[in-house]
Amino acid sequence: MSLANGRTYLAIPGPSVVPDAVLRSMHRASPNIYEGELPDMMPNLVRDLKRVARTDGHVAIYISNGHGAWEAALANTVGVGEKVLVLATGFFAMAWSRIAEARGIEVDVLDFGNGGTFDLARVEEALKADSAHAYKAVMAVHVDTSSSNRNEFAPLRAILDELGHPALLIADCIAAMGCDRFEMDAWGVDVALTGSQKGLMCPPGLGFVFFNDKAAEGRRRLKHVSTYWDWTARAAPEAFYQYFSGTAPTHHLYGLRTALDMIHTEGLEAIWARHATLARAIWAAVEHWGQDGPLRLNISDPALRSHAVTAMAIGKPHGKELRRWCSDQAGVTLGIGLGMGTDEDPMSDGFFRFGHMGHVNAHMILGLLGSVEAGLGTLNIPHRPGGVTEAAKVISGV
Ligand SMILES: *Cc1c(COP(=O)(O)O)cnc(C)c1O
């Protein structure tokens, strides 16, 4: 017997759950790309996107996934042979650094491991040592989706300012923009990038690069930027096609319009609070289960945890078995462990993740946790029963 039939929940950290309203708005005949509704809706779309990043700067939109946004941000900020400093707290920062290397950029990585955030003293030391200002950018990930840690950017800005270091501060916000608090202008981030398929609740296919005037000015230093990746015309187009350097992602734009309406109707503060409460419910369940068994949250300090994704260790092969059971028997798909491989567990089979980003509410999270608790029981994985009750207490505010 399977109990999986019914509405499924893809509880992986991206792509995320797409609201029916977003899907419905995409279900239409192809719109005219030369005049009318679609070109006309762009100025407000741009305005409402920038409100999500909390910036008065500029935004370039790409037909791409997150990897494309990674490329786009680098293409406009750092030239071949120039140098960057990468602050890594997980797999995604490392992957981004390899993309920089492949572009001919010289990369120095400060690796802070998979369990926490930056050591600011080490960051300061590295930037101080760069008195010649060779680093053109400091690249860091807001939420590293592999470790599920969350990093602060205001302290990085403070270090750069204190040293008078001109490097751009570039933030990968793909995992959690629209889920975890992020304030591009207030935190002094020069370039922030994200994608459509996580907190923005759309299908994969759009990449966004937000940038301020300082970054726009820096762009002029670069001799060669490919026409396609160049953010200049995309952010200040004279004709509609220049937004996308070609044909517009027609249906995605309708989906995005609806998603932005949903975001601004609920309000970013309310969305951040919803994600925070649902995350606390998840942590309460996992910590309870872990009292009598191997399960533990990857990030031990709650202040350093994302509210959009949660990575957990449960020991090989339990992670893999649990994912299989939840998907086959309960209709909820958990995320794989990513970049957590060790010599004993090269495939990260002892890890799994919950994606709880975007269009998720209390009943989905309680259903997710209830399914996991049932799976722990069925698979005889040691745990203390009653984690769902602990989650329910958080949800009910008791
Ligand atoms: C998902 C994600 C990416 C990669 O996005 P793709 O759409 O898979 O290319 C990069 N960085 C972070 C932090 C992510 O969460």
The ligand as a Gaussian input file, in Angstrom:
#p B3LYP/6-31G(d) Opt

LIG

0 1
 C       20.006000      27.031000      -5.815000
 C       21.231000      27.809000      -5.554000
 C       22.179000      28.070000      -6.550000
 C       22.111000      27.484000      -7.917000
 O       20.945000      27.765000      -8.605000
 P       20.606000      26.954000      -9.933000
 O       19.289000      27.481000     -10.331000
 O       20.589000      25.507000      -9.565000
 O       21.658000      27.253000     -10.930000
 C       23.251000      28.858000      -6.224000
 N       23.417000      29.371000      -4.995000
 C       22.543000      29.119000      -4.006000
 C       22.781000      29.714000      -2.656000
 C       21.432000      28.334000      -4.254000
 O       20.558000      28.080000      -3.263000

